[in-house]
Amino acid sequence: MAAAPVSVPHMKLGSQGVEVSAQGLGCMGMSMAYGERKPEADMVGLLRHAIAAGVTFLDTSDVYGPHTNEVLLGKALKGGVRGEVQLATKFGISQDLTEVHGDPACEASLRRLGVDCIDLYYQHRIDTKVPVEVTIGELKKLVEEGKIKYIGLSEASASTIRRAHAVHPITAVQLEWSLWTRDVEQDIIPTCRELGIGIVAYSPLGRGFFSG
């Protein structure tokens, strides 16, 4: 008997209007960390298979690789696939992973991804040397220019989320939330729910521990 076709449900992410697949695909492991690299053609095939199955929320960053993961997604999105996905990428960590900075690098990400607009653009880590209000002000300009649609934060405190949201609506906060990472439930999750901010949980299966 043939297996039933896979159907991934969709959901609203936050209160700003973006709709994504309830299950997203984090793409970091395709270009760095978590074992040996697989052939690029295999990864492009995996991305397109996921999209065909209804996983339309794809997550990357300029530091994955570095840069090569965005290039990989750009190749997978050629041929008319771009319109089927909600594309998220991030900025804010140096290529050698030693520094955090608050300056968006949107133009470079747009070139590597081969797109003219990023759906969700996160500050990957908060730069304590630059007030978050300044960074969000720059991201707000990118929204007004049509280069990004929605603004996100990754690994931000509840107070930082409130300060950022006061400058421009934050659509989503990305954080580690799994069976063994629960500290975010004390302050951050309630803050996001109060403000209507979506939550993107990475490593929900304990970085592979619960899935083998």
N, C-alpha and C positions, 0 to 999 in steps of 0.2 A: 504494500500500500504506500503510495507516494506521501511524503511529508507535506503537511499543510504549509502554505507560504507564510513567511515571517512577516508580521505587521507590527511596526513599532509605533506606539501612540505618540501624539504630539501634545504639548502643553504650553501655556503661557509662562514665560520666564519674567517674573516681576510684573510690574504694573504699567510699563511703558509701551506695551503693545507687541513686543517681539514674541514669536511663537517658534518653538524648537522641538526636536524629537526628545521625548522624555529620557531616552538613553543617548548620551553623547559619545563621541569618540575622541579621547585624548591621544594626540599623535606623537608626543615626546619620544616614546620608546621606539619609534620607527627610525630615529636619527641619533639617539644618545641614550645612555644608561640601560639598565635592564637587559643585559646580554649582548650577544654579537649582532651586528647590523645585518639585515636581510637585503637581498637584491632589490634595487629601486623598482624594477618592473613588478616584483611581487607586492611591494607596498602600494604602488599605484593601483594594482588589481584589488588589493584589500580595501582601499579607500572607496573604489567604485562599487565593490560588492556591498559595503556597508551602506552607501547611499542608495543603492538599488533596493536594499532591505528596509529602507525607511529611516536610517540613522542619518539625520541631516545636520546635526550640530557638531561641527568639527572644531577642535581646539588645538592651537599651536602657539608658538612664541618665537620672537626673533633670536632668542638665546638657545633654542633647541638646535643643536648641531655644532656650533651656532650657524644660523641662517639656512642650513640645508633643509630643515623641516618645512619651512615656508616655501622653499623652491619645490620640494616634493609635492606639497599640496597644490601649488600652482600647476604642476604638470597633470595632477589627477583631475583638476577642475576644467581642463580644456575640453572642447567639443560639446559645449552647451550644458555642461553639468553645473556650472556656477549658479545658475538660477534655482537649483534644487536644494541648496544648502544655506545654512546660517554659519558664517565663518567668523571665528573668534581668534584673535592673536593678542600678543602682549608685548610690552616694552618695559625697561627699567632695571635690567640686570646686565652687567658688563659681560663681554664675550668670554672672559676668563673666570667668570662666576665669583669674582672677588669684591665687586662694588655694586651699589645700588644707586641709580640716578633717576631724577624726576623729569627728564626731558623726553617727550615723545619722539619716536623715530618712524613716524607713519609713512612718509614718502618711500623710505627704503623697503618697508614691509609691503607696501602696495606694489612696488616693482617686482619683488621676489615672488609674491603671490600671483602676479599677473592680473590684478583686478583694479577697478577704479574706486571701490568703496569696501571698507571692512564693516561687517555687521556689528560686531562687539569688540571694542578695543579696551583691554585691561591695562592698568598699571600693575606690573607683575609683582613688585615689592615696593613698599612705601619708603621714599627717600626722606630720612629725618632731617636732612640739611636744607630741604626745600619745602616750604609750607604746602600742604596738600591743596590748599585753595589756589595756589599759583599753578600747579600741575593741572588741576581740573579746569582752570580758566583757559589753559592752552588746548585741552581736549574739547572744551566747549566750542572753541574757534574751529576745530576740525569738523565738528558736527555741523556748524553753520556753513562751512565750505563744502559739505557733502562728501567728505573723505571717510568719515565714519558715521555710523547710524546711532550707536548706543555706547555708553561709557560703563566700564566695569573696574572693580578693584580686586586684587588678589592678596590674601593674607593681611588684611587690614583690621585694626582694632575697632571696637564699637564707636569710640569717640572720633576716630579718623573717618569712619563711614558717615557719621552725622555731619562732620565739618564739610566733607566732600559733597554730600547730598544737598547741602544748603547752597552750594554754588551752581550745581547742575544735577538733575536727577540721575542717580546711579541705578542702572538697570540690573546689574548682577554683581554679587561678590563670590569669588571662587575661594574655596578653602578645603582643607583636608577634613573629611567627616566620614567616619567608618565605625565599625563595631568596636574598634579599640582606640579611636581618636574622638573623644566626646567633649573636650573642654570648651569647644565653641558653643555648646548648648547653653552655657551660663549667661553670656552677654551678647555675643555676636548674632546668633540665630534670632533671638527675640528682637534685637534692633532691626535686623533686616525685615522681619515680618511686620514690625510696626511701621516701617517706612515704605513698605511695598516693594522691597528689593528682592529679586530672585536669588536663589542660592545654587551655585554650581559646585557639587561635591566631587573633589578628585580623590582617587585611590579609595573608592568606597569598599573595595574588597581587600583592604589591608595591603596594598601594593602587591597583589597577587597571592598573598598568604592564604586567603580563604578560597581561592580558585585553583590552586595547584600550579 
